[in-house]
Amino acid sequence: MEITAIATQGRSGSSDWVSSFMLLFSDSSLAWKQYGQSEDTGTYRGNTNSEGVVQHKLVHSITARFLRFIPLDWSTTGWIGLRVEVYGCAYKSDVANFNGRSALLYRFNQKSQRTVKDVISLRFKSYGADGVLVHGEGHRGDYLTLELHHGTLALHLNLDDAKLYPSSGNVSVGLGSLLDDQLWHYVLVKRSNKQVNLTVDGHTRHLSTTGVEDSLEVDYELSFGGIPIPGKPGSFLRKNFHGCIENLYYNGVSIINLAKRRKLQIHSVGNVTFSCSEPQPQMVSATFLSSSGSYLSLPLGPLGVWGLDIHFHFRTWNQEGLLFSTGLAQGSQHLVLQISGGQLHLMIHGAAEQKTNISIEGSVTDGLWHSVSLSYRDRMVSLVLDNEPTSTMDVQSHADSGNSVFFGGCPQYSGDCKNPTVAFQGCMRQIFLNNQLMDLPHVQQGLLGNYSKLQFDICGIRNRCLPNFCEHDGRCTQSWDTFYCDCSGTGYTGETCHNSIYEASCEAHRQMGSTSGNFYIDPDGSGPLKAALVYCNMTENKVWTVVGHNNRGSVNVTGATTKKPYVMRFNYTVSLEQLRTLIGRSEHCQQEVVYSCRKSRLFNTWDGRPLSWWLDGSGEKQTYWGGSVPGVQQCSCSLEENCIDMNYFCNCDADTHLWVNDTGLLSYKDHLPLTEIVIGDTNRTGSAAVYRVGSLHCNGDRFLWNAASFYPGSSSLHFPKFQAELSADISLYFKTTASSGVLLENLGTTDFITLKLTTPSAVTFIFDVGNGPVDLTVTSPVPLNDKQWHYVRAERNLKEASLQVDQLPLHTLEAPSEGHYRLQLKSLLFIGGSTFKESTFLGCIRALTLNGVTLDLEEQAKLTPGVTPGCLGHCNGSASVCHNRGRCMEKNSGYVCDCTHSAYNGPHCKKEVSMSFESGSSVTLTFQMPFPVMHNRDRDSQSSSTIYAHNGESRENVAFSYLTTHTPAMLLCVSTYHQQYLAIILANNGSLQIWYRLNREKRAEIFTPKVSSLADGQLHRVQVHREGKDLYVQIDKDIDQKYNLSSDMKMNTLRSLTLGKVTGTSAGHAGLDEEVLRAGSKGFIGCLSSVQFNHLTPLKTAILSRGSSLVHVLGNLVESNCGALADSTTSQSASEVVDRGVDRLKKTRSDSAVIGGLITAVFLITLCAVAVTSCFLYRRCSHSHSHTHTHPLEKASISQKKDSRHSPEHSYPAGLENSYPVDLVLDLNLDLHSSVSHSRKEYYI
């Protein structure tokens, strides 16, 4: 019958009832399927007393002969008691049974039949994973095939003539999974011309044929259940269907009804019957539920003369698991068959030399049924998998008839059986011992063998990749309990490939410390659009995002008329959807249109119709020209009142024989970008036009500083409900002085999601999807109500929930594999408060983004009393006052820049931090497993600056400047606990090389941006930026390269970062390649400046954390100024200055160690006097022997040097290093150290 509802009640007049249960259904009582109340749960709520009635209306009706109720929970004061009522109606159908060697043919009245519309519907129940359901073909090459392939329904279709259009219109699509489960499945195929819909059990795939034709021509007949070969009775082209089909309709014709009535249109091949019979032997399944506790123990009876034979079927997703084990007569040896690494392995456990004796290639963890036959006789074991060739091995012992055979696992305290890895999770059926079928119902009743954690009469396997919850084209794989997402090559990361690995804008790249170059940006974040490759032009005042197109040169146009105009379409380097998102996020966009003309008009016509126009980003016709405003047919000269003839609104409309131009900027964002230009008046004698359309330029990020301020007693902002059923990511910045407050809240009937400040130092993320509240809390070691901006990001998906605050460790919580997973919200979204007006937030919120969509807080604040747009303070707005990753910190009377995560120093994080390295010197940061390792600021720091060893994304940002003449050299080396590394070296020839090894199983990849030497004594700026597989390298301003890595793996769990000398025994560097080690052994001699690796600043860490056990400084390191060294103008190379300074420092240090005490002081005073005298003499000599201008180093320069101790922007005068003795240069270095210390006290807050 067709069942539409069920109702339950407890036992009358008792304390017995069932409070929750599962519902199974079947049409044969052999194969059962669980019916889910909703898509995400199969548990039903039962009764709370014995007399009340609880009714459940089924979302989708089910057709079944049998129902089974499985009690899960019942009365705490009584026992299980259940009364049931079932609602439904009678179900009638026409059914046909196919035995795998039969088919039905539906023959047409004419030779061929051509259709533009087709509808095929049927229900089927299959006993095999493969088989043809429907097939038809024509002599031109048209065909339609519907078949099962590995348990998935596949549709193959071609509408084109194969001779005229070979392979142009072939399409194939698959849908469904595990369809060989002996249960009924519904199929509907609808085609209208080239549009096709394939539906399986309510899931629909839409596709279009790609060929030329739109009709299907089939010759003679359609076949159902197989494809017979003409003239060869009993032969078929492909594997036939084995199972039952009911209610089979083709374009309204009931095929099975015609066959039952023996109509002439139907021809039967083989034995087709009209009742659905069960296969023999019966396929009763058992499900092994636990990877640690499931097992089935069956007694092994007396062995026959032929020895031992075992045969069974299994299916699973798990890569590991024990299939069966049995003891051997000799000692404690066991014959074990297991799945390891997804493959089948047969081995002897307990032998003197344990080894795998048989290993069969090919995965058996694909969710399909696999058959195993094992034969053990005459001390030889043979193994057959899926009727493939037999594998054999010799065994020194024979089977023991007194032992048991364990399937799927071993009992916990069994001395005869041990799980080699884990127990089997999956399904088994048709278990034969010595050719005798084991009666699983007897096992369930306790009449045969023993078992634990098994479910009988059902194969509980699920395809957790259908539907695919991996977002952004992530590849889904699965185990029995859960699914996994492979995000390789998608540009996204996270457990479900939800989070973009790219920054949202060029403005965000600038805040990360990047300079001009090509970058990927993802304006909609975790939204559906892919990242876009753009050029970021980072000027002093603005950051421009530049997007090019296919025709940026000047184009000369002649011979065009209004009837046959010149038309040029512009295709941009990114899609129009991406451009619209970019433009919408930008504060300002513009596009230059250069237009010159001679005797060629734009708008000057008698009827007012334009002669030339352009199409905007939406394809709409626009008739205003560059520099003008929308809605008027004018050019910029009209608005500026400087047209050559003020009787016209454009210079070109004067129709003069002279060349004039109407050049201007298009800046109305709703109309950008320009997608097509049409020119129609260049056909007259002497007429011509020349145009050039520039790239699209946008600047600003109007969402990054989009903020709202909440005051005491004010209301919250309201937005439409958060669309977050499967995935939800929330990111925002807040600052407050309050101790608590709700940042965000959205409620449903029972579900909800809330993000709030719970204490002055803790943020909590709470949600409920129907399984009970889940909360994550991150507690900061410093207060969060300090009136500074703090970053919060919360995410919830089907795999986990996470919460991060500032740079603190990411807190995660794994989601349950079963239960509800859809977040059902109904009310409005509240920002800055809650529905019940409790814990209203006091302060500012900005850059609030939900699933890639940034909410316009400022616009909504204008409409809400008590909330104001923007946020007061010096650290607000897109004009950043702190550079190079510096963080603006509010003060009562102004602001300071926190340069903690910047490689620079100074009031605005713009002063370089440099060190001079000598031979053998190095700086190494070592990291502890797994997270926090050290601090990157002084003890007086008021906010957390912990450096973390874990890198959560496939991303690295490296930037530094260097100066040297020595090769080979090690500039930077980063290694992980997983034997991954990144090394930047100078090769023997001075070329810069980047070594990446992300997969320890593969060789390192080497990239050389420039073959010529970069060890030339000049200061070079190097930037390396990786996003997934994309590697960008920029050196100075003339080298900008992009490379593709073979892997996008993460550099997980950093172990060490080294600047300078590296050895093979250094911590974490044992796996480096030989050439890298050779460069590492030489170290680095020269000057390194402003080194940044992600959020790490090694040089500043070395300065500020000397003495830490996690910061290792070897050799002599001198705080220096690479920029000043590079500016040296004398003939002496900068590297020699560095070398001489290092040598003099070594000599001074050696002498002071010998003399000591007072003698040291006298010596230093004398040395300084000699230095000043030498300087004076050197200047005189240089002046008298030089005919060129030298930098003046008179009293003003020396005075500047003395005053520099009190100047926050101290820098060396040009040529200083070569004009003063080395001792004076070192004195200036000490001055720099003093400046750094002073800066640290003032700005590291």
C-alpha positions, 0 to 999 in steps of 0.5 A: 500500500501507499503509506502517508502517515503513522500514529503511535500510542502507549499500552492502554492503562499502563506506564509503558510507551515508546518515546522515540523510534526508527521507522523501517519499510520493505516490500519483501521483509528481506531488504529494509530501508530506514525512512527519515522524518526529514533529510537530516534525521531518521528519528521519530518523536514518540509518546510521553504517556500511555494514552496520548496519540502522536501522529506523523505525516510523511513528507513523502509517501512510501510504498511498502508491504511491511513496516518495522518500528525500532524503539530507541527510548521508552518510559523510565517508569515502565517498559516498551509499549506501542500501539500503531495506526497506519494511514494510506491507500491501495497501490496498484502497478504494472510490474515486470521482472528481468532476470539479467538475460531478458528484455522488452522491445517496443516497436514503432509503426514506422521505420523510424520515429523522430521526436522533439519531446520525450518523457520516460518514467519508471520505478525499478528495484535492482539486484545488481550494480550495472544494467541497461534500463532503456535504449534506443538508437538511429542510423544517423547516430542518434541514441538515448541510453538509460542505465545503471553503472556502479550503482549510479543511474547514467543518461547518455544522449546524442541528437546529432548526425554522427557523420556530419557532427562527430562527437559534437552533441554527446552528453552524459550525466549521472545521478544517484548512488547505491541504487543496487540496494534492492529497494524501489527507486523512481526515475523521470526523464523529460526532454524538450528539444535540447533541454533535458531533466533527469530526476532520481528519487526527487533529485534533479539534474538539468543539462543541455545537449551541445550539438546542432540538432534538437530532435531524437531519431530512433530506428524501429524500436526501443529496448527495455532491460537490455540491448539485444544483438540483431540476429543473435538470440540471447546475445546482448551488447551490454550488461542486462538489467537484473531486477524489477521495473514497474509503471514503465511509461514512454511518451504516455504509453504503458509498456508493461501493460502492453506486454501483459496484454501481449500487444503486437508492438511489444516483443519479449526477449528471454524470460520476462515475468510480470511479478517481482520475485526475490533473487535466490539465494536470498540476500539478507544483509547485516550492518557492522556498526562500530569500528571498534566493537562490531563482530560476527562469530560463526562456528567452524564445523568439521572440515570436509575432504576438500578443506575450508571454503569461505564465500561472502559479499561486502561493501564499505567506504572505510580504508581500513578494517578486518574482514575475517580471521580464523585460527590455524592448527599450528600454535597461535597463528591466524589467517587474516583477511583485511582491508588496508589502504583501501585494498585487500590483503591476506596474511598470516598473523603470529608467524615468525616472519609476519608478512603480507602474503597476498595483496590484490590491487584495486580499491574495494572501498568504493561503496559497491558490493564485492565478492570474496571467495577463499579456499584453504586445502592441502596447505594452500590458500587461494583468494578470488575477488569479484571473479578476477584471476585467482591468487594463491599462497602456501601455508605451513599449517592447516585449518583447525575445525575447532575454531570459530570464524570471526567476521568484521572484527574480534571480541574485546577479550578474545585470545583467539582473535585480535583486530590488526587495525580496526574492525570492519564498518560496512555491510555483509551478505550471503556468507557461506562456510563450506558451501553452506549459507549462514542463516543470519536471522538465526544469528539474530535470534541467538540460535547460531554463533554470536555477535556484537553491534550488528544490525540485521536485515538492512544494509545501513550504508549511506552515500555521504557525498550525495548531495555533495556538501563540499562547496566551490567544486570541492571533491568529496570522499567519505568513510562510513561515518563522515565525509571529507572535502578535497579543496585542491585547486579550488581557491577555497579551504576549510572542512567544506571548502567554504572559505576563500584563500584570497583577500577580498580587495586590493585594499586588504592586500595593502593592509597585509603589507603588499606592494603593487603587483598582480593579486587574486582577490575574492570580493564575495569571499565565501560566496559563489563567485571565484577569485579574480586576478587583478592588478593592485596599484598601491600609490601613496594615497590610494589603492587602485584595482585595475582590470584589463580587457581584450582591446586596450590599444587605439583603434581607427574606425572608417566606413561605418554607418548607422545601418552598418555600424562598427561594433567592438565587444570588450571581454574582460580578464574576469567575468561580468559577475565578478566585476559587478561584485568588485564595483559594488564593493569599491568606493569609486570606479572609473574607466577612461574613453579616449575618443578623437574624431574628424568629420564624425558626429556622436549625437548631432542628428535631426531626430535626436537619435545618437550615431554612436553609443556604448553598452554598460555592464548590464548590456543597456544602451548608454548615449552619454560620453566620457566625463558627462552624466547619465541621461543626457546626450552630452560630452565632458566639454558641455559640462565644462563649457569649453566645447569648440562650438558651444552650439553643440554638446560635444566637440565631435558634433561640430563636424569639423575637418580638424581632429578634435576629441571628446575624451573623458572618464566614465565614473557612474558605477551602476553603468560600469564596465563598458562592454561594447562600443558602437560607432556609426558616422565614419563613412563620409569623405574625410570622416574618421574616428580613433578611440581607446577604452582604458582598463577599469580602475576602482579604488577603496573598499567601502565595506572594510570601514562600514561601521555603526555605533551603538549607544546606551539604551539604543535599539539594534539594527535589523536585517533579513534573516541569515541564510545559513542552513548548511554553512554560516561564516560571520566576521566582524570588528568591534570595539567597546568599553562594556563588559558584555553585549550581543553582537549578533543574533538570529532565531528560529522556531527552536534553532538559533545562532548568537555571537556575543561578548560574554565577559570583558575578555571572552567571546562566545559563539552559540547555535542550535540546529536541533541537536541541543545548544553548542557553544564555543568560547575564546578567552583572551589573556587581555581585556577586549573592552579596551576601546580598540578594534578586535577581530572575530570570526565564527563559522559553522558547517556540517563538519565543525564549528570554529571561533577565532578572536584576533590572533588567538588560537582557533577554537574548533568543535567537531559536528556529530555525524548523525542528527539534524544539520540544517540551521532553520532560522525565521526571525529578523537578524539582530545586530548589536542586540537581541530579540529580548533586548537583553545585553544590548551592545555598546560600542562600534561594529564594522565590516560585518560579513555573513557568508561573503555578503557584507552588510551595509551597517551605515545605511541601516543605521541612518534608519534606526533611532539611537544608532549612528553610522560610522564610528568616532575615533582616529582609527576609523576610515579607509585612509590608514595612518599605520602602514605595513601591517601596523595596527592603529590604537586609540588613545585619549588624545590621539593614536599610536601605531602598534607595529607588533605584526609589522616588519617595520618600526617608527610612529607609523610602522614605516621605518625599516628594521635591519641587521648586518650578518657576518659569516656564521651568524643566523637568527632562528625562531623555533616553534613548539607543537602545536600552537603558541611558542613565543611573544613578539613584544616586550613585557609591558605589552597590553595585548596578546602577540603570541606567535603561532606555529600553525598555519591554517591556510594554503598561503604564505606571504614573505617579504624582505630586503637584502644587500650582499655580494656573497654567494651562495647564500641562505636568505630565509628557510622555513620548515614544518614538523611534516618535513615541508620547507620553503627556502629562498637562496642565492645560487653560486651565480647569484641568481635568486632561487625559491625552493618549495617542498609541500609534499614530503613524498615528492622532490622540491620545486625550484623557481628562478625569477631572474637568471642574472646575479642579484648579489651585486651590492645593491638593495633588492626587495623580494616578495613571495606570495602563495595562494594554493597552487599559485605562486607570485614572485616580485623582485624590486619593480622590474620582476613580476612572475607567476608560477604554478606549484604541483600541490596546494597543501598547507604548511602545517605546524611550523617548526623553525624559521632561520635567517642566515646560516643553516646546517643539516643538524639544525632544528627542523632542517634535516630534510633539506635538499643538498643544494639548499644545505650548501647555501645554508652552510655558507649562511648570509653575509650582508644586510637583511631588512624588514623581514616578514613571514606571514605574521612573523617578524624575525628580525624584530623578534631577535631584537626584542626577545634576546634571551628567549629559549625559542630565539637562537642568535648565532654569531655577530649580528649588528642592527643596521640600516640597509637603505643607508648602506645601499645609498653609499656613493663612494667607490667602496662597495656597500658589502665591504662597508658591512664586512669592515664593520663586522671585522672592526666589531670583532677586533674591538670585542676581542681587545676589550675582552683582554684588557677589561675594566678601566683600560677598556674605557681609556682605549675606547675614548682614545679610539673615538678620538682617533676615529674623529681625527681620521674622519677629518683627515679622510674628508680633507683627502677626499675633497682634495683628490676628488673633482666631483661633488661630495655630500657635505658633512659639516657641523650641520650633519654632525649636529643632525647625527647627535639630535637623531637620538631624539628623532622618531624618523632617524635616517643616515645622511647619504654617503655616511658609511663611507665617509666616517670610520667604521667605529662611527658607523657602529655608533650610529647602529647603537643609536638605531638600537636606542631608537628601536627601544624607544619606539618599542615603549611608545608604540608597542601597546 
